[in-house]
Amino acid sequence: MTANAKTTEIRDRFWETVPLEEMNAAEWEALCDGCGKCCMSKLIDDDTDEIYYTTVACRLFDAGACRCTDYENRLEQVPDCVRLTPENVRTIPWLPKTCAYRLLAEDRPLHNWHPLLTGDRDSVHRAHVSMRHRVTAFEQDMAHEGEYLDHMVEEGM
């Protein structure tokens, strides 16, 4: 096996035994459940640091497919897009409570609907924890910050 092939191999139930820092690129990407919550705008209260979640999507988000339309180039196209890493998932306060990266960073198990457990990429949508068909606006349509308040939701939606 070549070194390159080894980096794309996904080990059986790797999320239970491999620390985040030791996952290969394919395993790291497989952790994403495809919920799309991280692609929604969040509001942070400057005084309290409280986080408010919205249904306002990034301009690159496809609300039907529940995925980024240009994932490979998203960081260049959307300056405030965040690349998740083993180091920063432990410090990003707005990661959803259902996020596999957050769960594993907190030594908690994946939810039973996670695609790694079900073998089905649509299980996150059937469990009604994704943003599929829940987007109410896109960031480019927001004329001023106050408009985001009309799109606030509970994080656990």
GIURTA-V61019 format. One line per field, one symbol per residue. ss: DSSP state (H for helix, E for strand, L for the rest). psi: psi as a letter, one per 20 degrees, with the letter a starting at -180 (. if undefined). burial: + if it has 9 or more other ideal C-beta (glycine too) atoms within 8 Angstrom, else -. A space follows every 50 residues. Layout:
BEGIN
ss->???
psi->???
burial->???
END
This chain:
BEGIN
ss->LLHHHHHHLLLLLHHHHLLHHHLLHHHHHHHLLLLLHHHEEEEELLLLLL EEEEEEELLLEELLLLEELLHHHHHHHLLLLLLLLLLHHHLLLLLLLLLH HHHHHLLLLLLLLLHHHHLLLLHHHHLLLLLLLLLLEEHHHLLLHHHHHH HEELLLL
psi->prhghhiipoqplhiihpqgijqrgggghhhpikhjhijqqqppphhijq ppqrkoqqiipohgilrpilghjhhhhnhjqpoprhgihiioijpqhiph ggghhjlqrqqiiphhhhjohihhghikjrjpjipirqhiiohrhhhhhi jqrqhj.
burial->-----++++----++--+-+--++-+++--+-+++++++++++++----- ++++++++-++++--+++-----+---+--+----+-++--+-+++-+++ +++++----++-++++++----+++-+-++++-++-+++--+----++-- ++-----
END
